[in-house]
Amino acid sequence: MAAAQPPDQLSAGQLIALRNLARKQAGEAVDWINIADARALTELGLADRNSEGWRITAAGALALTTMVDSGAVEDPAPTNNISPMRKDDHEGN
């Protein structure tokens, strides 16, 4: 397993994915997790994939905590334009 990458080298997408994985582990509902970002996190040792899906590793949780505690994390740009690929009832069937 690779060593955890220094937090300043995560892309905005990887940071979003890491935060979503942490929220998912805490039992919260999360948005889509970008596969490319999750794979990159896996290569860095911050996430892994099992039969139940992607999950944050202990190294990923520690890296996220370290980034937040050090103030190295800025909120990434909002993803307001991303919507799931489904029709709601009010959009017709």
N, CA, C and O atoms as a CHARMM CRD file, in Angstrom:
* protein
*
  372
    1    1 MET  N      0.84400  -1.18000   0.00000 PROA 1      0.00000
    2    1 MET  CA     0.00000   0.00000   0.00000 PROA 1      0.00000
    3    1 MET  C      0.88500   1.23800   0.00000 PROA 1      0.00000
    4    1 MET  O      1.90500   1.27800   0.68900 PROA 1      0.00000
    5    2 ALA  N      0.50500   2.22500  -0.75600 PROA 2      0.00000
    6    2 ALA  CA     1.26800   3.46200  -0.85500 PROA 2      0.00000
    7    2 ALA  C      1.09500   4.28200   0.41500 PROA 2      0.00000
    8    2 ALA  O      0.09400   4.17100   1.12300 PROA 2      0.00000
    9    3 ALA  N      2.10400   5.10800   0.68200 PROA 3      0.00000
   10    3 ALA  CA     2.00600   6.01500   1.82600 PROA 3      0.00000
   11    3 ALA  C      1.03400   7.13200   1.49900 PROA 3      0.00000
   12    3 ALA  O      0.85200   7.49000   0.33500 PROA 3      0.00000
   13    4 ALA  N      0.41600   7.67500   2.52300 PROA 4      0.00000
   14    4 ALA  CA    -0.54000   8.76200   2.31300 PROA 4      0.00000
   15    4 ALA  C      0.16900   9.95900   1.69700 PROA 4      0.00000
   16    4 ALA  O      1.24400  10.35900   2.14400 PROA 4      0.00000
   17    5 GLN  N     -0.44200  10.51600   0.67700 PROA 5      0.00000
   18    5 GLN  CA     0.08700  11.67100  -0.04000 PROA 5      0.00000
   19    5 GLN  C     -0.10400  12.92400   0.81000 PROA 5      0.00000
   20    5 GLN  O     -1.11900  13.05200   1.49500 PROA 5      0.00000
   21    6 PRO  N      0.84700  13.84100   0.77600 PROA 6      0.00000
   22    6 PRO  CA     0.63400  15.09800   1.49200 PROA 6      0.00000
   23    6 PRO  C     -0.64200  15.77400   1.01000 PROA 6      0.00000
   24    6 PRO  O     -0.92000  15.78100  -0.19000 PROA 6      0.00000
   25    7 PRO  N     -1.42100  16.34200   1.92500 PROA 7      0.00000
   26    7 PRO  CA    -2.73200  16.88700   1.57600 PROA 7      0.00000
   27    7 PRO  C     -2.70800  17.96500   0.51500 PROA 7      0.00000
   28    7 PRO  O     -3.68000  18.09700  -0.22900 PROA 7      0.00000
   29    8 ASP  N     -1.63900  18.74400   0.41100 PROA 8      0.00000
   30    8 ASP  CA    -1.62800  19.82100  -0.57100 PROA 8      0.00000
   31    8 ASP  C     -1.52400  19.30900  -1.99900 PROA 8      0.00000
   32    8 ASP  O     -1.57800  20.09900  -2.94200 PROA 8      0.00000
   33    9 GLN  N     -1.37800  18.01400  -2.17300 PROA 9      0.00000
   34    9 GLN  CA    -1.27000  17.45500  -3.51000 PROA 9      0.00000
   35    9 GLN  C     -2.55400  16.77400  -3.97400 PROA 9      0.00000
   36    9 GLN  O     -2.55100  16.11200  -5.01200 PROA 9      0.00000
   37   10 LEU  N     -3.64100  16.91800  -3.23900 PROA 10     0.00000
   38   10 LEU  CA    -4.92100  16.37500  -3.67400 PROA 10     0.00000
   39   10 LEU  C     -5.61700  17.39600  -4.56600 PROA 10     0.00000
   40   10 LEU  O     -5.59700  18.59700  -4.29800 PROA 10     0.00000
   41   11 SER  N     -6.22800  16.89500  -5.62500 PROA 11     0.00000
   42   11 SER  CA    -7.02100  17.78700  -6.47800 PROA 11     0.00000
   43   11 SER  C     -8.32800  18.11000  -5.77200 PROA 11     0.00000
   44   11 SER  O     -8.67800  17.47500  -4.77700 PROA 11     0.00000
   45   12 ALA  N     -9.04000  19.09100  -6.28300 PROA 12     0.00000
   46   12 ALA  CA   -10.34500  19.43900  -5.71400 PROA 12     0.00000
   47   12 ALA  C    -11.28400  18.23800  -5.77600 PROA 12     0.00000
   48   12 ALA  O    -12.01100  17.97500  -4.81700 PROA 12     0.00000
   49   13 GLY  N    -11.28100  17.50200  -6.89300 PROA 13     0.00000
   50   13 GLY  CA   -12.13800  16.32600  -7.03600 PROA 13     0.00000
   51   13 GLY  C    -11.78000  15.22900  -6.04900 PROA 13     0.00000
   52   13 GLY  O    -12.66400  14.58000  -5.49100 PROA 13     0.00000
   53   14 GLN  N    -10.49200  15.02100  -5.83300 PROA 14     0.00000
   54   14 GLN  CA   -10.06100  14.01000  -4.87100 PROA 14     0.00000
   55   14 GLN  C    -10.47100  14.39800  -3.45600 PROA 14     0.00000
   56   14 GLN  O    -10.85800  13.54300  -2.66000 PROA 14     0.00000
   57   15 LEU  N    -10.38500  15.68400  -3.14700 PROA 15     0.00000
   58   15 LEU  CA   -10.80200  16.14800  -1.83300 PROA 15     0.00000
   59   15 LEU  C    -12.30900  15.94700  -1.63200 PROA 15     0.00000
   60   15 LEU  O    -12.74400  15.51800  -0.56400 PROA 15     0.00000
   61   16 ILE  N    -13.09100  16.25700  -2.65400 PROA 16     0.00000
   62   16 ILE  CA   -14.54000  16.02800  -2.57400 PROA 16     0.00000
   63   16 ILE  C    -14.82000  14.54700  -2.34800 PROA 16     0.00000
   64   16 ILE  O    -15.64000  14.18700  -1.50300 PROA 16     0.00000
   65   17 ALA  N    -14.13600  13.68800  -3.10900 PROA 17     0.00000
   66   17 ALA  CA   -14.34300  12.24300  -2.96800 PROA 17     0.00000
   67   17 ALA  C    -13.94800  11.77000  -1.57200 PROA 17     0.00000
   68   17 ALA  O    -14.65300  10.95900  -0.97200 PROA 17     0.00000
   69   18 LEU  N    -12.83000  12.26700  -1.05200 PROA 18     0.00000
   70   18 LEU  CA   -12.37200  11.86900   0.27500 PROA 18     0.00000
   71   18 LEU  C    -13.37300  12.30200   1.34300 PROA 18     0.00000
   72   18 LEU  O    -13.68200  11.54000   2.25900 PROA 18     0.00000
   73   19 ARG  N    -13.87500  13.52600   1.21800 PROA 19     0.00000
   74   19 ARG  CA   -14.88800  14.00600   2.16700 PROA 19     0.00000
   75   19 ARG  C    -16.16900  13.16900   2.06800 PROA 19     0.00000
   76   19 ARG  O    -16.76700  12.82300   3.08700 PROA 19     0.00000
   77   20 ASN  N    -16.58400  12.84800   0.84700 PROA 20     0.00000
   78   20 ASN  CA   -17.78900  12.03200   0.67700 PROA 20     0.00000
   79   20 ASN  C    -17.60600  10.63900   1.27000 PROA 20     0.00000
   80   20 ASN  O    -18.53200  10.09300   1.86900 PROA 20     0.00000
   81   21 LEU  N    -16.42900  10.06900   1.10700 PROA 21     0.00000
   82   21 LEU  CA   -16.17300   8.74800   1.68600 PROA 21     0.00000
   83   21 LEU  C    -16.21800   8.80600   3.20900 PROA 21     0.00000
   84   21 LEU  O    -16.71300   7.87800   3.84900 PROA 21     0.00000
   85   22 ALA  N    -15.70900   9.87800   3.79000 PROA 22     0.00000
   86   22 ALA  CA   -15.75800  10.03300   5.24000 PROA 22     0.00000
   87   22 ALA  C    -17.20800  10.16200   5.70700 PROA 22     0.00000
   88   22 ALA  O    -17.60200   9.55900   6.70500 PROA 22     0.00000
   89   23 ARG  N    -17.99500  10.95200   4.97900 PROA 23     0.00000
   90   23 ARG  CA   -19.40600  11.12300   5.32800 PROA 23     0.00000
   91   23 ARG  C    -20.16400   9.80400   5.15400 PROA 23     0.00000
   92   23 ARG  O    -21.02700   9.46500   5.96400 PROA 23     0.00000
   93   24 LYS  N    -19.83500   9.06300   4.08800 PROA 24     0.00000
   94   24 LYS  CA   -20.48200   7.76500   3.83700 PROA 24     0.00000
   95   24 LYS  C    -20.18700   6.80400   4.98500 PROA 24     0.00000
   96   24 LYS  O    -21.07700   6.09100   5.44800 PROA 24     0.00000
   97   25 GLN  N    -18.94000   6.78700   5.43900 PROA 25     0.00000
   98   25 GLN  CA   -18.56200   5.90300   6.54400 PROA 25     0.00000
   99   25 GLN  C    -19.31200   6.28100   7.82100 PROA 25     0.00000
  100   25 GLN  O    -19.60100   5.42300   8.65500 PROA 25     0.00000
  101   26 ALA  N    -19.62300   7.55800   7.96500 PROA 26     0.00000
  102   26 ALA  CA   -20.35700   8.02600   9.14100 PROA 26     0.00000
  103   26 ALA  C    -21.86100   7.75400   9.02500 PROA 26     0.00000
  104   26 ALA  O    -22.62400   8.07100   9.93800 PROA 26     0.00000
  105   27 GLY  N    -22.28300   7.16600   7.89800 PROA 27     0.00000
  106   27 GLY  CA   -23.67600   6.79600   7.72700 PROA 27     0.00000
  107   27 GLY  C    -24.52400   7.84400   7.03400 PROA 27     0.00000
  108   27 GLY  O    -25.74400   7.70000   6.96000 PROA 27     0.00000
  109   28 GLU  N    -23.89900   8.89800   6.52600 PROA 28     0.00000
  110   28 GLU  CA   -24.64700   9.94400   5.83200 PROA 28     0.00000
  111   28 GLU  C    -24.85900   9.56800   4.37200 PROA 28     0.00000
  112   28 GLU  O    -24.08600   8.80500   3.79400 PROA 28     0.00000
  113   29 ALA  N    -25.91100  10.11300   3.79100 PROA 29     0.00000
  114   29 ALA  CA   -26.12500   9.96400   2.35300 PROA 29     0.00000
  115   29 ALA  C    -25.16800  10.91900   1.64700 PROA 29     0.00000
  116   29 ALA  O    -25.01900  12.07000   2.05800 PROA 29     0.00000
  117   30 VAL  N    -24.52400  10.44300   0.58900 PROA 30     0.00000
  118   30 VAL  CA   -23.55200  11.28300  -0.11600 PROA 30     0.00000
  119   30 VAL  C    -23.87000  11.33700  -1.60500 PROA 30     0.00000
  120   30 VAL  O    -24.58300  10.48800  -2.14000 PROA 30     0.00000
  121   31 ASP  N    -23.32200  12.35700  -2.25600 PROA 31     0.00000
  122   31 ASP  CA   -23.44300  12.48400  -3.70400 PROA 31     0.00000
  123   31 ASP  C    -22.60900  11.40000  -4.36600 PROA 31     0.00000
  124   31 ASP  O    -21.96800  10.58500  -3.70200 PROA 31     0.00000
  125   32 TRP  N    -22.63500  11.41300  -5.69100 PROA 32     0.00000
  126   32 TRP  CA   -21.82400  10.48600  -6.47300 PROA 32     0.00000
  127   32 TRP  C    -20.35800  10.64100  -6.10300 PROA 32     0.00000
  128   32 TRP  O    -19.89400  11.74500  -5.81800 PROA 32     0.00000
  129   33 ILE  N    -19.63400   9.53300  -6.11000 PROA 33     0.00000
  130   33 ILE  CA   -18.19700   9.56700  -5.88900 PROA 33     0.00000
  131   33 ILE  C    -17.55000   9.26900  -7.23600 PROA 33     0.00000
  132   33 ILE  O    -17.76300   8.20500  -7.81700 PROA 33     0.00000
  133   34 ASN  N    -16.76600  10.20800  -7.71900 PROA 34     0.00000
  134   34 ASN  CA   -16.11500  10.08600  -9.01300 PROA 34     0.00000
  135   34 ASN  C    -15.12400   8.92500  -8.97000 PROA 34     0.00000
  136   34 ASN  O    -14.23900   8.88700  -8.11500 PROA 34     0.00000
  137   35 ILE  N    -15.27600   7.99300  -9.88600 PROA 35     0.00000
  138   35 ILE  CA   -14.44700   6.78200  -9.88900 PROA 35     0.00000
  139   35 ILE  C    -12.97100   7.11000 -10.08600 PROA 35     0.00000
  140   35 ILE  O    -12.11400   6.52700  -9.42200 PROA 35     0.00000
  141   36 ALA  N    -12.66900   8.02600 -10.98100 PROA 36     0.00000
  142   36 ALA  CA   -11.26900   8.38900 -11.21700 PROA 36     0.00000
  143   36 ALA  C    -10.63800   8.96500  -9.95200 PROA 36     0.00000
  144   36 ALA  O     -9.49600   8.64600  -9.61900 PROA 36     0.00000
  145   37 ASP  N    -11.38200   9.80700  -9.25600 PROA 37     0.00000
  146   37 ASP  CA   -10.86100  10.38400  -8.01700 PROA 37     0.00000
  147   37 ASP  C    -10.70000   9.30900  -6.94700 PROA 37     0.00000
  148   37 ASP  O     -9.70500   9.30000  -6.22200 PROA 37     0.00000
  149   38 ALA  N    -11.67500   8.40000  -6.84300 PROA 38     0.00000
  150   38 ALA  CA   -11.58700   7.32100  -5.86000 PROA 38     0.00000
  151   38 ALA  C    -10.40400   6.40400  -6.16800 PROA 38     0.00000
  152   38 ALA  O     -9.70900   5.95700  -5.25600 PROA 38     0.00000
  153   39 ARG  N    -10.17800   6.12700  -7.43600 PROA 39     0.00000
  154   39 ARG  CA    -9.01500   5.29400  -7.80900 PROA 39     0.00000
  155   39 ARG  C     -7.71200   5.98300  -7.45100 PROA 39     0.00000
  156   39 ARG  O     -6.77900   5.34000  -6.97000 PROA 39     0.00000
  157   40 ALA  N     -7.64100   7.29300  -7.68400 PROA 40     0.00000
  158   40 ALA  CA    -6.43800   8.05000  -7.32500 PROA 40     0.00000
  159   40 ALA  C     -6.22000   7.99900  -5.81300 PROA 40     0.00000
  160   40 ALA  O     -5.08800   7.84900  -5.35200 PROA 40     0.00000
  161   41 LEU  N     -7.30300   8.12500  -5.04300 PROA 41     0.00000
  162   41 LEU  CA    -7.18600   8.03400  -3.58900 PROA 41     0.00000
  163   41 LEU  C     -6.70800   6.65200  -3.17200 PROA 41     0.00000
  164   41 LEU  O     -5.94700   6.51800  -2.21300 PROA 41     0.00000
  165   42 THR  N     -7.15300   5.61300  -3.89500 PROA 42     0.00000
  166   42 THR  CA    -6.70900   4.25000  -3.60800 PROA 42     0.00000
  167   42 THR  C     -5.20900   4.12300  -3.84000 PROA 42     0.00000
  168   42 THR  O     -4.49800   3.52300  -3.03300 PROA 42     0.00000
  169   43 GLU  N     -4.72900   4.69200  -4.94800 PROA 43     0.00000
  170   43 GLU  CA    -3.29400   4.64400  -5.23900 PROA 43     0.00000
  171   43 GLU  C     -2.47000   5.36600  -4.17600 PROA 43     0.00000
  172   43 GLU  O     -1.30600   5.03500  -3.95100 PROA 43     0.00000
  173   44 LEU  N     -3.08400   6.35600  -3.52400 PROA 44     0.00000
  174   44 LEU  CA    -2.39900   7.11300  -2.48000 PROA 44     0.00000
  175   44 LEU  C     -2.54900   6.46300  -1.10300 PROA 44     0.00000
  176   44 LEU  O     -1.95100   6.92000  -0.12800 PROA 44     0.00000
  177   45 GLY  N     -3.35500   5.39100  -1.02600 PROA 45     0.00000
  178   45 GLY  CA    -3.57400   4.71900   0.24300 PROA 45     0.00000
  179   45 GLY  C     -4.63100   5.37300   1.11400 PROA 45     0.00000
  180   45 GLY  O     -4.76100   5.04500   2.29300 PROA 45     0.00000
  181   46 LEU  N     -5.39700   6.31200   0.52800 PROA 46     0.00000
  182   46 LEU  CA    -6.39700   7.04200   1.30600 PROA 46     0.00000
  183   46 LEU  C     -7.78800   6.42200   1.21100 PROA 46     0.00000
  184   46 LEU  O     -8.68000   6.79400   1.97200 PROA 46     0.00000
  185   47 ALA  N     -7.98300   5.49000   0.29300 PROA 47     0.00000
  186   47 ALA  CA    -9.25900   4.80800   0.10800 PROA 47     0.00000
  187   47 ALA  C     -8.98300   3.39800  -0.39900 PROA 47     0.00000
  188   47 ALA  O     -7.88200   3.09000  -0.85500 PROA 47     0.00000
  189   48 ASP  N     -9.98900   2.56000  -0.31300 PROA 48     0.00000
  190   48 ASP  CA    -9.89100   1.25300  -0.95400 PROA 48     0.00000
  191   48 ASP  C    -11.27700   0.83000  -1.40200 PROA 48     0.00000
  192   48 ASP  O    -12.27700   1.46900  -1.07300 PROA 48     0.00000
  193   49 ARG  N    -11.32100  -0.24900  -2.14900 PROA 49     0.00000
  194   49 ARG  CA   -12.58300  -0.74300  -2.68400 PROA 49     0.00000
  195   49 ARG  C    -12.74200  -2.19900  -2.28300 PROA 49     0.00000
  196   49 ARG  O    -11.81400  -3.00000  -2.39700 PROA 49     0.00000
  197   50 ASN  N    -13.94300  -2.52200  -1.80900 PROA 50     0.00000
  198   50 ASN  CA   -14.25600  -3.90900  -1.49500 PROA 50     0.00000
  199   50 ASN  C    -15.59400  -4.24200  -2.14300 PROA 50     0.00000
  200   50 ASN  O    -16.09300  -3.47500  -2.96600 PROA 50     0.00000
  201   51 SER  N    -16.16900  -5.36400  -1.78200 PROA 51     0.00000
  202   51 SER  CA   -17.41700  -5.79400  -2.41900 PROA 51     0.00000
  203   51 SER  C    -18.59000  -4.85600  -2.12000 PROA 51     0.00000
  204   51 SER  O    -19.60000  -4.88800  -2.82300 PROA 51     0.00000
  205   52 GLU  N    -18.46700  -4.02800  -1.09100 PROA 52     0.00000
  206   52 GLU  CA   -19.53100  -3.09000  -0.73800 PROA 52     0.00000
  207   52 GLU  C    -19.31400  -1.70100  -1.34100 PROA 52     0.00000
  208   52 GLU  O    -20.15600  -0.82000  -1.16700 PROA 52     0.00000
  209   53 GLY  N    -18.22000  -1.49500  -2.03300 PROA 53     0.00000
  210   53 GLY  CA   -17.95300  -0.20700  -2.66800 PROA 53     0.00000
  211   53 GLY  C    -16.69800   0.45200  -2.12700 PROA 53     0.00000
  212   53 GLY  O    -15.86700  -0.18100  -1.47700 PROA 53     0.00000
  213   54 TRP  N    -16.58500   1.73200  -2.41300 PROA 54     0.00000
  214   54 TRP  CA   -15.41700   2.50300  -1.98300 PROA 54     0.00000
  215   54 TRP  C    -15.55600   2.84400  -0.51300 PROA 54     0.00000
  216   54 TRP  O    -16.66000   3.07200  -0.01800 PROA 54     0.00000
  217   55 ARG  N    -14.40800   2.87600   0.19400 PROA 55     0.00000
  218   55 ARG  CA   -14.41600   3.29700   1.59300 PROA 55     0.00000
  219   55 ARG  C    -13.12000   4.03200   1.90100 PROA 55     0.00000
  220   55 ARG  O    -12.08300   3.78200   1.28600 PROA 55     0.00000
  221   56 ILE  N    -13.19800   4.93300   2.85400 PROA 56     0.00000
  222   56 ILE  CA   -12.02300   5.67800   3.28900 PROA 56     0.00000
  223   56 ILE  C    -11.19100   4.76500   4.18500 PROA 56     0.00000
  224   56 ILE  O    -11.74300   3.97500   4.95100 PROA 56     0.00000
  225   57 THR  N     -9.88000   4.86800   4.09400 PROA 57     0.00000
  226   57 THR  CA    -8.99300   4.08800   4.95000 PROA 57     0.00000
  227   57 THR  C     -8.66100   4.90900   6.19400 PROA 57     0.00000
  228   57 THR  O     -8.99300   6.09000   6.28500 PROA 57     0.00000
  229   58 ALA  N     -8.00100   4.26100   7.14500 PROA 58     0.00000
  230   58 ALA  CA    -7.55300   4.98300   8.34100 PROA 58     0.00000
  231   58 ALA  C     -6.59700   6.10200   7.94500 PROA 58     0.00000
  232   58 ALA  O     -6.63300   7.18700   8.52400 PROA 58     0.00000
  233   59 ALA  N     -5.73900   5.83900   6.95600 PROA 59     0.00000
  234   59 ALA  CA    -4.81300   6.87700   6.47700 PROA 59     0.00000
  235   59 ALA  C     -5.57100   8.03000   5.83700 PROA 59     0.00000
  236   59 ALA  O     -5.17900   9.18800   5.98300 PROA 59     0.00000
  237   60 GLY  N     -6.66000   7.72000   5.12700 PROA 60     0.00000
  238   60 GLY  CA    -7.47200   8.76700   4.51200 PROA 60     0.00000
  239   60 GLY  C     -8.16700   9.61700   5.54500 PROA 60     0.00000
  240   60 GLY  O     -8.21200  10.84100   5.41800 PROA 60     0.00000
  241   61 ALA  N     -8.71300   8.98000   6.57200 PROA 61     0.00000
  242   61 ALA  CA    -9.38000   9.72100   7.65000 PROA 61     0.00000
  243   61 ALA  C     -8.38200  10.60800   8.37800 PROA 61     0.00000
  244   61 ALA  O     -8.69200  11.75000   8.71500 PROA 61     0.00000
  245   62 LEU  N     -7.17800  10.08400   8.62300 PROA 62     0.00000
  246   62 LEU  CA    -6.14100  10.86700   9.28800 PROA 62     0.00000
  247   62 LEU  C     -5.71300  12.04500   8.41400 PROA 62     0.00000
  248   62 LEU  O     -5.54600  13.16000   8.90700 PROA 62     0.00000
  249   63 ALA  N     -5.53800  11.79700   7.12500 PROA 63     0.00000
  250   63 ALA  CA    -5.13900  12.88100   6.21100 PROA 63     0.00000
  251   63 ALA  C     -6.20400  13.96800   6.17000 PROA 63     0.00000
  252   63 ALA  O     -5.87700  15.15400   6.17400 PROA 63     0.00000
  253   64 LEU  N     -7.47300  13.57600   6.12900 PROA 64     0.00000
  254   64 LEU  CA    -8.56200  14.54900   6.09100 PROA 64     0.00000
  255   64 LEU  C     -8.59000  15.36100   7.38500 PROA 64     0.00000
  256   64 LEU  O     -8.75400  16.58000   7.34600 PROA 64     0.00000
  257   65 THR  N     -8.43200  14.70300   8.51900 PROA 65     0.00000
  258   65 THR  CA    -8.40000  15.39500   9.81100 PROA 65     0.00000
  259   65 THR  C     -7.21900  16.35000   9.87000 PROA 65     0.00000
  260   65 THR  O     -7.35300  17.47900  10.34300 PROA 65     0.00000
  261   66 THR  N     -6.06900  15.90400   9.39400 PROA 66     0.00000
  262   66 THR  CA    -4.87700  16.74400   9.39300 PROA 66     0.00000
  263   66 THR  C     -5.07600  17.97200   8.52400 PROA 66     0.00000
  264   66 THR  O     -4.67800  19.07400   8.90300 PROA 66     0.00000
  265   67 MET  N     -5.69700  17.79000   7.34200 PROA 67     0.00000
  266   67 MET  CA    -5.94200  18.92300   6.44000 PROA 67     0.00000
  267   67 MET  C     -6.87000  19.93500   7.08600 PROA 67     0.00000
  268   67 MET  O     -6.63500  21.14000   7.00200 PROA 67     0.00000
  269   68 VAL  N     -7.92500  19.45000   7.73100 PROA 68     0.00000
  270   68 VAL  CA    -8.89700  20.34600   8.36100 PROA 68     0.00000
  271   68 VAL  C     -8.25100  21.06600   9.53700 PROA 68     0.00000
  272   68 VAL  O     -8.41000  22.27800   9.68600 PROA 68     0.00000
  273   69 ASP  N     -7.52200  20.32900  10.37500 PROA 69     0.00000
  274   69 ASP  CA    -6.89300  20.92000  11.55900 PROA 69     0.00000
  275   69 ASP  C     -5.83500  21.95500  11.19700 PROA 69     0.00000
  276   69 ASP  O     -5.66700  22.94800  11.90300 PROA 69     0.00000
  277   70 SER  N     -5.12100  21.72300  10.09400 PROA 70     0.00000
  278   70 SER  CA    -4.05100  22.64400   9.69900 PROA 70     0.00000
  279   70 SER  C     -4.56800  23.82800   8.90100 PROA 70     0.00000
  280   70 SER  O     -3.82400  24.77200   8.63800 PROA 70     0.00000
  281   71 GLY  N     -5.84300  23.78700   8.51300 PROA 71     0.00000
  282   71 GLY  CA    -6.39500  24.86400   7.69800 PROA 71     0.00000
  283   71 GLY  C     -5.94300  24.78000   6.25500 PROA 71     0.00000
  284   71 GLY  O     -6.08600  25.74500   5.50400 PROA 71     0.00000
  285   72 ALA  N     -5.39300  23.62700   5.85100 PROA 72     0.00000
  286   72 ALA  CA    -4.89700  23.46400   4.48600 PROA 72     0.00000
  287   72 ALA  C     -6.01600  23.22500   3.48800 PROA 72     0.00000
  288   72 ALA  O     -5.78000  23.20100   2.28100 PROA 72     0.00000
  289   73 VAL  N     -7.22400  23.04900   3.98300 PROA 73     0.00000
  290   73 VAL  CA    -8.34700  22.71800   3.11200 PROA 73     0.00000
  291   73 VAL  C     -9.21100  23.94200   2.88300 PROA 73     0.00000
  292   73 VAL  O     -9.66400  24.59300   3.82500 PROA 73     0.00000
  293   74 GLU  N     -9.42600  24.23900   1.62400 PROA 74     0.00000
  294   74 GLU  CA   -10.41500  25.24500   1.25900 PROA 74     0.00000
  295   74 GLU  C    -11.57800  24.48600   0.65100 PROA 74     0.00000
  296   74 GLU  O    -11.39100  23.43700   0.03600 PROA 74     0.00000
  297   75 ASP  N    -12.77000  25.01400   0.82100 PROA 75     0.00000
  298   75 ASP  CA   -13.91400  24.35900   0.21400 PROA 75     0.00000
  299   75 ASP  C    -13.77700  24.42500  -1.29600 PROA 75     0.00000
  300   75 ASP  O    -13.55000  25.50000  -1.85300 PROA 75     0.00000
  301   76 PRO  N    -13.91400  23.27800  -1.96900 PROA 76     0.00000
  302   76 PRO  CA   -13.85000  23.28100  -3.42300 PROA 76     0.00000
  303   76 PRO  C    -15.05500  24.01000  -4.01900 PROA 76     0.00000
  304   76 PRO  O    -16.04400  24.27400  -3.33500 PROA 76     0.00000
  305   77 ALA  N    -14.94700  24.32200  -5.28500 PROA 77     0.00000
  306   77 ALA  CA   -16.04500  24.99200  -5.97400 PROA 77     0.00000
  307   77 ALA  C    -17.30600  24.16300  -5.85900 PROA 77     0.00000
  308   77 ALA  O    -17.24600  22.93600  -5.93400 PROA 77     0.00000
  309   78 PRO  N    -18.45000  24.81200  -5.67800 PROA 78     0.00000
  310   78 PRO  CA   -19.69900  24.05800  -5.57400 PROA 78     0.00000
  311   78 PRO  C    -20.00500  23.29800  -6.85900 PROA 78     0.00000
  312   78 PRO  O    -19.60400  23.69800  -7.95200 PROA 78     0.00000
  313   79 THR  N    -20.71800  22.20100  -6.69800 PROA 79     0.00000
  314   79 THR  CA   -21.06800  21.36200  -7.84700 PROA 79     0.00000
  315   79 THR  C    -22.56200  21.46300  -8.12900 PROA 79     0.00000
  316   79 THR  O    -23.23200  20.45200  -8.34200 PROA 79     0.00000
  317   80 ASN  N    -23.07900  22.69300  -8.12900 PROA 80     0.00000
  318   80 ASN  CA   -24.51100  22.91200  -8.30400 PROA 80     0.00000
  319   80 ASN  C    -25.02400  22.42200  -9.64800 PROA 80     0.00000
  320   80 ASN  O    -26.20800  22.10700  -9.76300 PROA 80     0.00000
  321   81 ASN  N    -24.19100  22.34600 -10.65100 PROA 81     0.00000
  322   81 ASN  CA   -24.63500  21.97900 -11.99000 PROA 81     0.00000
  323   81 ASN  C    -24.68900  20.47100 -12.20300 PROA 81     0.00000
  324   81 ASN  O    -25.12500  20.01200 -13.25800 PROA 81     0.00000
  325   82 ILE  N    -24.25600  19.70200 -11.22100 PROA 82     0.00000
  326   82 ILE  CA   -24.25800  18.24500 -11.36200 PROA 82     0.00000
  327   82 ILE  C    -25.56600  17.71000 -10.79400 PROA 82     0.00000
  328   82 ILE  O    -25.94300  18.02800  -9.66600 PROA 82     0.00000
  329   83 SER  N    -26.24000  16.90700 -11.57700 PROA 83     0.00000
  330   83 SER  CA   -27.47200  16.29600 -11.09800 PROA 83     0.00000
  331   83 SER  C    -27.46100  14.81800 -11.45200 PROA 83     0.00000
  332   83 SER  O    -26.83700  14.42100 -12.43600 PROA 83     0.00000
  333   84 PRO  N    -28.14000  14.00700 -10.66700 PROA 84     0.00000
  334   84 PRO  CA   -28.17400  12.57700 -10.96600 PROA 84     0.00000
  335   84 PRO  C    -28.90500  12.32300 -12.28200 PROA 84     0.00000
  336   84 PRO  O    -29.72400  13.13300 -12.71600 PROA 84     0.00000
  337   85 MET  N    -28.60200  11.20200 -12.90200 PROA 85     0.00000
  338   85 MET  CA   -29.21500  10.84600 -14.17300 PROA 85     0.00000
  339   85 MET  C    -30.50000  10.08200 -13.89300 PROA 85     0.00000
  340   85 MET  O    -30.56200   8.86600 -14.07500 PROA 85     0.00000
  341   86 ARG  N    -31.49900  10.78400 -13.46000 PROA 86     0.00000
  342   86 ARG  CA   -32.80400  10.18700 -13.23500 PROA 86     0.00000
  343   86 ARG  C    -33.86100  11.26800 -13.43400 PROA 86     0.00000
  344   86 ARG  O    -33.57300  12.46200 -13.35100 PROA 86     0.00000
  345   87 LYS  N    -35.04900  10.84000 -13.69100 PROA 87     0.00000
  346   87 LYS  CA   -36.16200  11.77900 -13.82600 PROA 87     0.00000
  347   87 LYS  C    -36.94500  11.76700 -12.52800 PROA 87     0.00000
  348   87 LYS  O    -37.25200  10.70900 -11.97800 PROA 87     0.00000
  349   88 ASP  N    -37.26000  12.94800 -12.05000 PROA 88     0.00000
  350   88 ASP  CA   -38.15800  13.04900 -10.90700 PROA 88     0.00000
  351   88 ASP  C    -39.58300  12.98600 -11.43900 PROA 88     0.00000
  352   88 ASP  O    -39.82400  13.21900 -12.62300 PROA 88     0.00000
  353   89 ASP  N    -40.51200  12.67300 -10.56500 PROA 89     0.00000
  354   89 ASP  CA   -41.90700  12.55300 -10.97700 PROA 89     0.00000
  355   89 ASP  C    -42.40900  13.80000 -11.67900 PROA 89     0.00000
  356   89 ASP  O    -43.20700  13.69700 -12.61000 PROA 89     0.00000
  357   90 HSD  N    -41.96900  14.95900 -11.26500 PROA 90     0.00000
  358   90 HSD  CA   -42.47000  16.19100 -11.85900 PROA 90     0.00000
  359   90 HSD  C    -41.88000  16.45800 -13.25200 PROA 90     0.00000
  360   90 HSD  O    -42.29900  17.40400 -13.92000 PROA 90     0.00000
  361   91 GLU  N    -40.91800  15.64200 -13.70000 PROA 91     0.00000
  362   91 GLU  CA   -40.30600  15.84000 -15.01100 PROA 91     0.00000
  363   91 GLU  C    -40.94200  14.97800 -16.08600 PROA 91     0.00000
  364   91 GLU  O    -40.50500  15.01400 -17.23600 PROA 91     0.00000
  365   92 GLY  N    -41.93600  14.22300 -15.75000 PROA 92     0.00000
  366   92 GLY  CA   -42.58100  13.35300 -16.73700 PROA 92     0.00000
  367   92 GLY  C    -42.00400  11.96500 -16.73000 PROA 92     0.00000
  368   92 GLY  O    -40.91800  11.72900 -16.20200 PROA 92     0.00000
  369   93 ASN  N    -42.73500  11.05200 -17.31600 PROA 93     0.00000
  370   93 ASN  CA   -42.27200   9.66200 -17.34300 PROA 93     0.00000
  371   93 ASN  C    -42.12800   9.19200 -18.70200 PROA 93     0.00000
  372   93 ASN  O    -41.74600   8.04200 -18.92000 PROA 93     0.00000
